[in-house]
Amino acid sequence: MNCQICLKKAESRYHSRCLKQFFGQTGVDPLIPMTASEFYQNAPAHVAGFSISGAQVKMQMNVKDKQLVITASGGDYILKPSPQIFPQAAENEHLCLQIAKMLKFETPPVALLNFTDDSPIFAIKRFDRQRTNEHENEQTQQKIHQEDLMQAMGLAKFTSNSKYEYSYQQVLLDLITIANGLHLSAEFFKRLVFAYLIGNDDLHLKNISLLYTPKGIMLTPLYDYLNTALYGVNGSVMALSMLPEHKETACFNQMGNGYYYQADFIELGLSVGLSEKFIHKSIRALTDKTDKILSLILHSHLDPIRQQQFIDMLNNRKARLE
């Protein structure tokens, strides 16, 4: 049995230390107090006015008196079950964010929890909220201003499909303008290569967000990262084109097989001012860790068939990046 938080060997579903880290306190019962069916029945009443992007059914959750409580607003956690059309999406997203954590990307605390009928559900601690005051009973929740790139670039008024009508080059250039420097763009470039490597083929504008903090503007921790390639829904290995006006990089056009190679990411990075040394180092930092990624996949809660599909895809994309 592997812990449903850290994925390391455990004698029960969770290590006590992992539960304490996830909930910020000891003794919390990690069971969601309803069945999966009841969750879907109740969800519409709880998602009204919900601000986090995405079409997947979600609900908010708090901890009260060591019990998990579904709430209409003010939740410290987000719950996301696996839709029927995307089986094991919860296990998939949990795995991908644990991979990201292992690779030193900034990630929120995540866990696989369970309904009373034993169905798993993905849980993530909100990074756009913080609690103030030391005493639990007196804590108040404060919002941290967050915008996805649809909002930040003034595209929110357009159709939902507008989140795909952009390019990664434009994203990188916009981040350079926003940050008045290369640091946000450089970080996003690494996230983009990571998304490609793990099959996150739906990295669109609403899954790229900024936090406005007293320390300045920064990228949010990773969220909505999962291996969408396992479901084959996009018809493309990336959500956006590399270059504006749906143009692609030279190697992509030359190879003509629908996959990107190291040369494509080098061309993209150089086109926005990233150094070739940085680009090579960023790619190598990920491809050199595939053995550790494979280990996490095999310790994940995906079924064996999807584990093997993930591994095959990972090896395929690693080879193209080397």
C-alpha positions in Angstrom: 0.0 0.0 0.0 1.2 3.5 -0.9 0.3 6.7 0.9 -2.4 8.6 -0.9 -0.4 11.8 -0.3 3.3 11.1 -0.8 3.0 7.8 -2.7 5.6 6.1 -0.5 5.1 2.8 1.2 2.7 2.9 4.1 0.9 0.5 6.4 -2.4 2.4 5.9 -3.8 4.9 3.4 -1.9 7.8 4.8 1.2 8.5 6.9 0.2 10.5 9.9 2.9 13.1 9.1 1.5 13.5 5.6 -2.1 14.1 6.9 -0.7 16.6 9.4 1.2 18.5 6.7 -1.9 18.5 4.3 -4.4 19.6 6.9 -2.1 21.7 9.1 -3.2 19.8 12.2 -3.4 16.3 13.7 -6.3 14.0 14.1 -8.3 15.0 11.0 -10.6 12.3 9.6 -9.8 12.3 5.9 -13.1 10.8 4.8 -15.4 12.9 2.6 -18.8 12.6 4.4 -20.8 11.6 1.3 -20.9 9.2 -1.6 -19.6 10.2 -5.0 -23.2 10.2 -6.3 -24.3 12.6 -3.5 -21.3 14.8 -4.4 -22.6 15.3 -7.9 -26.2 15.8 -6.7 -25.0 18.5 -4.3 -22.4 20.1 -6.4 -24.6 22.7 -8.3 -25.6 24.3 -5.1 -22.0 24.6 -3.9 -20.3 25.8 -7.1 -22.4 28.9 -7.7 -20.1 31.9 -8.2 -17.1 29.7 -7.9 -14.0 31.6 -9.1 -11.5 29.0 -10.1 -11.5 28.3 -13.8 -12.3 25.0 -15.4 -15.4 23.1 -16.4 -14.8 20.1 -14.2 -17.2 19.8 -11.3 -15.6 21.1 -8.1 -16.5 21.8 -4.6 -14.9 23.6 -1.7 -14.0 22.1 1.6 -13.0 23.1 5.1 -11.9 21.3 8.3 -14.1 21.8 11.3 -13.7 20.0 14.6 -11.4 17.5 12.9 -14.0 16.6 10.3 -14.2 17.5 6.6 -17.0 19.9 5.7 -18.3 20.8 2.3 -18.9 24.5 2.1 -20.5 26.9 -0.5 -17.8 29.5 0.0 -14.7 30.2 2.0 -13.2 26.8 1.5 -9.5 26.2 2.1 -9.4 23.2 -0.2 -10.8 22.3 -3.6 -12.3 18.8 -4.3 -12.2 17.3 -7.8 -13.6 13.9 -8.6 -12.9 11.9 -11.8 -15.5 12.6 -14.5 -16.9 9.4 -16.1 -15.4 10.4 -19.4 -12.0 10.8 -17.8 -11.5 7.8 -15.6 -8.9 8.1 -12.8 -8.4 11.8 -13.5 -8.1 12.3 -9.7 -5.3 9.7 -9.4 -3.8 11.2 -12.6 -3.7 14.8 -11.3 -2.4 13.7 -7.9 0.5 11.8 -9.5 1.4 14.6 -11.9 1.6 17.2 -9.1 3.7 14.8 -7.0 6.0 14.4 -10.0 6.2 18.2 -10.2 7.0 18.4 -6.5 9.8 15.9 -6.9 11.2 18.0 -9.7 11.3 21.1 -7.4 8.4 22.9 -9.1 6.3 24.9 -6.7 3.1 23.0 -6.0 0.2 23.3 -3.5 -0.4 20.5 -1.0 -2.4 17.7 -2.7 -4.0 14.4 -1.6 -6.2 11.7 -2.7 -9.2 11.5 -0.4 -12.1 9.1 -0.4 -15.9 9.3 -0.4 -17.8 7.0 2.0 -18.3 4.6 -1.0 -14.5 4.4 -1.3 -14.4 6.4 -4.6 -11.2 8.5 -4.7 -11.3 12.3 -5.1 -8.5 14.7 -5.7 -8.0 17.4 -3.1 -5.8 20.5 -3.4 -5.1 23.2 -0.8 -6.0 26.7 -2.2 -3.0 28.9 -2.8 -5.1 32.0 -3.4 -6.3 32.1 0.2 -4.5 32.5 3.5 -5.5 32.3 7.1 -4.5 35.0 9.6 -4.2 35.0 13.4 -2.7 32.3 15.5 -5.8 30.8 17.2 -7.8 28.5 15.0 -11.2 29.6 16.2 -10.3 33.3 15.5 -8.7 32.8 12.1 -10.0 34.7 9.1 -9.5 33.9 5.5 -8.0 36.5 3.2 -7.9 36.4 -0.6 -4.6 36.7 -2.5 -5.3 38.4 -5.9 -5.0 35.9 -8.7 -5.5 36.3 -12.5 -5.3 33.7 -15.2 -3.7 34.9 -18.4 -7.1 35.3 -20.1 -7.8 38.0 -17.5 -4.3 39.4 -17.3 -4.2 39.9 -21.1 -7.7 41.4 -21.3 -9.1 38.4 -23.1 -11.7 37.4 -20.5 -14.5 39.1 -22.5 -14.0 36.8 -25.4 -15.3 33.2 -25.9 -14.0 30.4 -23.8 -12.3 29.0 -26.9 -10.1 32.1 -26.8 -7.9 30.4 -24.3 -6.5 28.3 -27.2 -6.2 31.2 -29.7 -2.7 32.3 -28.6 0.8 30.9 -28.8 3.4 29.9 -26.3 5.8 32.5 -27.7 3.1 35.2 -27.0 2.8 33.8 -23.4 6.5 34.0 -22.9 6.7 37.6 -24.3 3.8 38.7 -22.2 5.4 37.4 -19.1 8.6 39.3 -19.9 6.5 42.5 -20.2 4.6 41.8 -17.0 7.8 41.0 -15.0 9.9 43.6 -16.8 12.5 40.9 -17.1 13.1 37.2 -18.0 12.5 35.5 -14.6 8.7 34.7 -15.1 9.3 33.7 -18.7 12.2 31.4 -17.8 10.1 29.7 -15.1 7.2 29.2 -17.5 9.5 27.8 -20.1 10.5 25.1 -17.7 6.9 24.4 -16.9 6.1 24.1 -20.6 8.8 21.5 -21.2 7.5 19.6 -18.1 4.0 19.7 -19.4 5.1 18.3 -22.7 7.1 15.5 -21.0 4.3 14.3 -18.8 1.6 14.6 -21.5 -0.2 17.7 -20.1 -1.5 18.6 -23.5 -4.1 21.1 -22.2 -1.9 23.9 -20.9 -4.0 26.8 -22.2 -4.4 30.4 -21.0 -6.8 29.7 -18.1 -4.3 27.1 -16.7 -1.6 29.7 -16.5 -2.0 32.2 -13.7 -0.4 35.0 -11.8 -0.4 35.8 -8.1 -0.2 39.5 -7.0 1.7 39.5 -3.7 3.5 42.1 -1.6 6.7 40.6 -3.0 5.6 41.3 -6.5 3.9 39.4 -9.4 4.7 35.7 -9.6 3.4 32.6 -11.3 1.0 30.6 -9.2 2.0 27.1 -8.0 1.2 24.5 -10.6 -2.4 23.4 -10.9 -4.5 21.5 -13.4 -1.5 19.5 -14.5 -2.4 16.0 -15.5 -1.6 13.6 -18.3 -4.4 14.5 -20.7 -2.6 12.4 -23.4 -4.0 9.3 -21.7 -7.5 10.3 -22.8 -6.6 11.5 -26.4 -9.1 14.3 -26.4 -7.1 17.2 -27.8 -6.0 15.9 -31.2 -2.7 17.8 -30.6 0.3 17.2 -28.3 0.1 20.8 -27.0 -2.9 23.2 -26.3 -1.3 26.2 -28.1 0.9 26.6 -31.1 4.5 27.5 -30.5 4.4 30.6 -32.6 1.7 33.3 -33.3 -1.0 32.8 -35.9 -1.0 29.1 -35.4 2.5 28.8 -36.9 4.9 26.1 -35.8 8.6 25.8 -35.3 10.9 24.6 -38.1 11.6 21.1 -36.7 7.9 20.5 -36.0 7.1 21.3 -39.6 10.0 19.3 -41.0 9.2 16.1 -39.0 5.5 16.3 -39.8 4.5 13.7 -37.2 2.7 16.0 -34.7 5.4 15.8 -32.0 7.9 18.4 -30.7 11.6 17.8 -30.4 14.4 19.5 -28.5 15.0 21.7 -31.5 11.5 23.1 -31.3 11.9 24.2 -27.7 15.3 25.7 -28.4 13.9 27.7 -31.3 11.0 28.9 -29.0 13.3 29.9 -26.1 15.8 31.7 -28.3 13.0 33.6 -30.0 12.1 35.3 -26.7 15.6 36.0 -25.5 16.4 32.9 -23.3 19.9 31.7 -23.6 20.8 28.4 -25.3 22.7 27.3 -22.2 19.6 27.9 -20.0 17.3 26.1 -22.5 19.6 23.0 -22.6 20.0 23.0 -18.8 16.2 23.2 -18.3 15.4 20.4 -20.6 18.2 18.1 -19.3 17.1 18.8 -15.7 13.8 17.1 -16.5 14.9 14.3 -18.9 17.7 13.2 -16.5 15.0 12.6 -13.8 12.8 10.2 -15.8 13.9 7.2 -13.6 12.5 9.0 -10.6 9.3 9.9 -12.6 8.9 6.2 -13.6 9.2 5.2 -9.9 6.4 7.6 -8.9 4.2 6.3 -11.7 4.6 2.7 -10.5 3.9 3.8 -6.9 0.8 5.8 -8.0 -2.8 4.8 -7.7 -3.4 4.6 -11.4 -4.4 1.1 -12.5 -1.5 -1.0 -14.1 -2.8 -0.4 -17.7 -2.7 3.4 -17.3 0.6 3.2 -15.5 2.1 1.5 -18.5 0.5 3.9 -21.0 2.0 6.8 -19.0 5.4 5.1 -19.0 5.3 4.5 -22.7 4.3 8.1 -23.4 7.0 9.4 -21.1 9.7 7.4 -22.8 8.5 8.5 -26.2 8.6 12.2 -25.3 11.9 11.9 -23.4 13.5 10.5 -26.6 12.3 13.4 -28.6 13.7 15.9 -26.1 17.2 14.4 -26.1 
